[in-house]
């Protein structure tokens, strides 16, 4: 899992990251909240922190039946 904190305080969980368009800018694609993912082109100086961590397993939605 990759999270990026921008200088304005926004925290983004990324689906992908690209070195394009270059010249001090990169493209961030956050996981979509609703609908299509949006690409954000940001200057490298706008990134305050980049965090790499192990993705947490997704838990199923609903209730578990009691054993027995």
C-alpha positions in Angstrom: 0.0 0.0 0.0 1.3 3.4 -0.9 0.0 6.6 0.8 1.1 10.1 -0.2 0.7 13.2 2.0 0.7 16.4 0.1 1.8 19.8 1.4 -1.8 21.0 1.7 -2.5 18.1 4.1 -4.4 15.8 1.7 -3.7 12.1 2.3 -4.1 9.9 -0.8 -4.0 6.1 -1.0 -2.6 5.4 -4.4 -3.7 2.8 -7.0 -0.7 3.9 -9.1 2.2 6.4 -9.5 3.9 7.4 -12.7 7.0 9.5 -13.4 5.1 11.2 -16.3 5.0 14.0 -17.4 8.5 14.6 -16.0 10.3 17.9 -15.5 9.7 17.9 -11.7 6.1 16.6 -12.0 4.6 13.1 -11.3 1.2 11.6 -11.9 -0.7 10.2 -8.9 -3.8 8.0 -9.3 -5.7 7.6 -6.0 -8.0 4.6 -5.4 -11.4 5.8 -6.6 -14.0 6.6 -4.0 -16.8 6.5 -6.5 -16.6 5.9 -10.2 -13.5 6.4 -12.3 -10.0 7.0 -10.9 -8.7 10.5 -11.4 -5.2 11.4 -12.2 -3.4 14.2 -10.3 -0.3 15.8 -11.8 1.7 17.3 -8.9 5.1 18.8 -8.5 7.6 16.8 -6.5 7.9 19.7 -4.0 4.2 19.2 -3.1 4.8 15.8 -1.6 5.4 16.0 2.1 5.5 12.3 2.9 5.4 9.0 1.0 4.5 5.9 3.1 5.0 2.3 1.9 3.4 -0.4 4.0 1.9 -3.9 3.8 -1.7 -3.8 2.7 -4.2 -4.9 5.3 -6.4 -7.9 4.3 -9.9 -6.9 3.4 -12.5 -8.1 5.9 -15.7 -9.6 4.6 -18.8 -7.5 5.0 -21.5 -9.0 7.2 -21.7 -11.2 10.3 -20.0 -14.5 11.1 -22.0 -17.5 12.2 -21.2 -19.0 15.6 -19.1 -22.1 15.6 -20.9 -25.4 16.3 
